[in-house]
Amino acid sequence: MKIGIVGPADRAVAWEEHMRPHRTVKEVAITPHIKDIGEVDACLILDESEDKVNILLKAIRLGYHSFLVSSLPTSQPDIEKIYHTAEEANVLLQFAHWPTFAPASQWMSQKVTKPTFLHITREISYTQFLENNHSLDYYWIDELAYCLKWVNGNVHHIDVKTVNLQGGKERAIHLFLRFDSGATANIFINSCSSANRHQRFAADQAFLLDCDVHSQSVRLGKNNNQQHLFFEKQSFDASRAAEIAATQFLKSIQLKKATQFNGYDLLKLANEVSKIKDRLL
């Protein structure tokens, strides 16, 4: 398999290191422009510009299985076009949704395949929020995508509440989702905290999981034979997320199966984001 990497050289070289160890990869071509990529089986697009959707569409139309390594696009018309174009071209898509590919998340999804209860708290220090230069939308959309992917069901009801001081910018948001299955997800994002904190709590009928996202450590709780709760702890290396994403992309192409965060996942996300933003107007 020949893999193309489209993007700036420094980032491309880092991704090349994740590709080359795989036996199925015979060659890696690096170029800053999609038009110069030549004949490849699949490509990685490393782009954060406003043109990333057009670059991805070009790759799809050329018949390349594509992995867009960028923040998630969320424009509903753009995503519908991407999804339907890929379906017609029989092209596999993968998107860099890092909460899905994080090692702790991978382990948690093996223990609890369909959570019935999700609670996520993300507090960002105001100084870091200003330095990161992301909008509040960036954070809640990431967590919403995580919940939709893990629960993997239709959303029955959404409640939304934001904090706006004197009609200014949104400083915090609270989302509550109820799914057709009865599962619920609660997301709280605070952009003006005094310190950084990021916790994900999930449960089904057998296990509860408490994840410190920053440290990638997870406490798993379950009952013993006497119905006493006991815990085991697992710690993971956060730096492996890109390696996991690269491996999963290549494996999906080999097996001709949907990727872990694919066009359909993004389409479902875009539909819910559109509903939430309509409520916020």
NORDABEL-V326637 format. One record per residue. RES is the residue in one letter. PHI is phi in degrees with one decimal (NA if undefined). Layout:
BEGIN
res=RES phi=PHI
res=RES phi=PHI
END
This chain:
BEGIN
res=M phi=NA
res=K phi=-103.3
res=I phi=-111.4
res=G phi=-102.7
res=I phi=-122.7
res=V phi=-109.0
res=G phi=157.4
res=P phi=-62.7
res=A phi=-58.3
res=D phi=-64.0
res=R phi=-71.5
res=A phi=-61.7
res=V phi=-62.8
res=A phi=-62.4
res=W phi=-73.3
res=E phi=-58.9
res=E phi=-63.6
res=H phi=-79.3
res=M phi=-88.5
res=R phi=-59.7
res=P phi=-64.5
res=H phi=-80.1
res=R phi=-61.7
res=T phi=-74.2
res=V phi=-90.2
res=K phi=-93.3
res=E phi=-154.8
res=V phi=-125.4
res=A phi=-110.9
res=I phi=-114.1
res=T phi=-152.1
res=P phi=-78.4
res=H phi=-129.9
res=I phi=-60.7
res=K phi=-67.5
res=D phi=-100.1
res=I phi=-76.2
res=G phi=76.8
res=E phi=-85.1
res=V phi=-134.1
res=D phi=-88.1
res=A phi=-153.9
res=C phi=-143.9
res=L phi=-105.0
res=I phi=-113.5
res=L phi=-102.3
res=D phi=-152.1
res=E phi=-112.5
res=S phi=-78.8
res=E phi=-68.9
res=D phi=-90.6
res=K phi=-61.2
res=V phi=-65.8
res=N phi=-65.4
res=I phi=-64.4
res=L phi=-62.5
res=L phi=-62.3
res=K phi=-62.1
res=A phi=-62.4
res=I phi=-64.0
res=R phi=-66.3
res=L phi=-82.0
res=G phi=86.9
res=Y phi=-92.9
res=H phi=-59.4
res=S phi=-129.9
res=F phi=-120.7
res=L phi=-89.6
res=V phi=-98.5
res=S phi=-165.7
res=S phi=-64.1
res=L phi=-68.2
res=P phi=-70.3
res=T phi=-131.8
res=S phi=-68.7
res=Q phi=-58.8
res=P phi=-61.3
res=D phi=-62.7
res=I phi=-70.7
res=E phi=-60.5
res=K phi=-64.9
res=I phi=-60.4
res=Y phi=-62.0
res=H phi=-70.3
res=T phi=-64.5
res=A phi=-66.3
res=E phi=-62.9
res=E phi=-66.5
res=A phi=-87.3
res=N phi=56.6
res=V phi=-109.7
res=L phi=-84.2
res=L phi=-120.4
res=Q phi=-136.7
res=F phi=-122.5
res=A phi=-81.3
res=H phi=-95.0
res=W phi=-63.2
res=P phi=-58.7
res=T phi=-71.4
res=F phi=-90.5
res=A phi=-59.3
res=P phi=-54.6
res=A phi=-63.3
res=S phi=-64.2
res=Q phi=-60.2
res=W phi=-67.8
res=M phi=-62.2
res=S phi=-69.7
res=Q phi=-76.2
res=K phi=-78.2
res=V phi=-122.7
res=T phi=-75.7
res=K phi=-137.9
res=P phi=-65.9
res=T phi=-100.2
res=F phi=-144.1
res=L phi=-132.3
res=H phi=-138.0
res=I phi=-124.2
res=T phi=-122.0
res=R phi=-129.3
res=E phi=-114.6
res=I phi=-114.1
res=S phi=-60.5
res=Y phi=-60.6
res=T phi=-62.2
res=Q phi=-67.2
res=F phi=-57.8
res=L phi=-68.2
res=E phi=-67.7
res=N phi=-69.8
res=N phi=60.0
res=H phi=-102.6
res=S phi=-76.5
res=L phi=-61.3
res=D phi=-54.8
res=Y phi=-53.6
res=Y phi=-76.0
res=W phi=-73.6
res=I phi=-65.9
res=D phi=-59.2
res=E phi=-73.3
res=L phi=-61.7
res=A phi=-59.3
res=Y phi=-62.4
res=C phi=-65.8
res=L phi=-61.9
res=K phi=-66.7
res=W phi=-73.7
res=V phi=-69.2
res=N phi=56.5
res=G phi=-152.4
res=N phi=-78.1
res=V phi=-83.6
res=H phi=-89.5
res=H phi=-155.3
res=I phi=-131.8
res=D phi=-111.1
res=V phi=-132.7
res=K phi=-142.2
res=T phi=-122.8
res=V phi=-106.5
res=N phi=-128.3
res=L phi=-86.6
res=Q phi=52.6
res=G phi=72.7
res=G phi=-84.3
res=K phi=-66.3
res=E phi=-71.0
res=R phi=-104.2
res=A phi=-153.7
res=I phi=-143.6
res=H phi=-125.9
res=L phi=-119.0
res=F phi=-125.8
res=L phi=-118.9
res=R phi=-118.5
res=F phi=-96.9
res=D phi=-58.1
res=S phi=-72.7
res=G phi=98.6
res=A phi=-64.2
res=T phi=-128.5
res=A phi=-137.8
res=N phi=-121.3
res=I phi=-125.4
res=F phi=-124.3
res=I phi=-120.9
res=N phi=-124.2
res=S phi=-93.3
res=C phi=-128.7
res=S phi=-78.1
res=S phi=-83.8
res=A phi=-149.0
res=N phi=-88.5
res=R phi=-150.9
res=H phi=-144.6
res=Q phi=-123.9
res=R phi=-125.7
res=F phi=-119.2
res=A phi=-139.7
res=A phi=-155.5
res=D phi=-130.1
res=Q phi=-79.0
res=A phi=-110.7
res=F phi=-134.6
res=L phi=-123.0
res=L phi=-127.5
res=D phi=-125.3
res=C phi=-112.2
res=D phi=-88.9
res=V phi=-66.8
res=H phi=-62.0
res=S phi=-92.4
res=Q phi=54.0
res=S phi=-113.8
res=V phi=-131.9
res=R phi=-101.6
res=L phi=-106.5
res=G phi=-112.9
res=K phi=-152.7
res=N phi=-84.9
res=N phi=-89.9
res=N phi=-63.2
res=Q phi=-91.7
res=Q phi=63.9
res=H phi=-96.0
res=L phi=-78.3
res=F phi=-134.2
res=F phi=-124.9
res=E phi=-125.6
res=K phi=-120.8
res=Q phi=-126.8
res=S phi=-124.1
res=F phi=-132.6
res=D phi=-95.2
res=A phi=-62.6
res=S phi=-69.9
res=R phi=-84.9
res=A phi=-59.4
res=A phi=-65.8
res=E phi=-60.7
res=I phi=-63.6
res=A phi=-62.7
res=A phi=-63.0
res=T phi=-62.2
res=Q phi=-64.5
res=F phi=-63.7
res=L phi=-64.7
res=K phi=-64.7
res=S phi=-62.9
res=I phi=-64.1
res=Q phi=-58.5
res=L phi=-87.3
res=K phi=56.3
res=K phi=-121.4
res=A phi=-57.9
res=T phi=-75.5
res=Q phi=-70.9
res=F phi=-131.9
res=N phi=-112.4
res=G phi=-62.0
res=Y phi=-67.6
res=D phi=-59.8
res=L phi=-68.7
res=L phi=-64.2
res=K phi=-61.3
res=L phi=-62.1
res=A phi=-59.5
res=N phi=-62.5
res=E phi=-72.9
res=V phi=-60.8
res=S phi=-60.8
res=K phi=-63.2
res=I phi=-66.1
res=K phi=-64.9
res=D phi=-62.9
res=R phi=-70.6
res=L phi=-85.9
res=L phi=-68.5
END
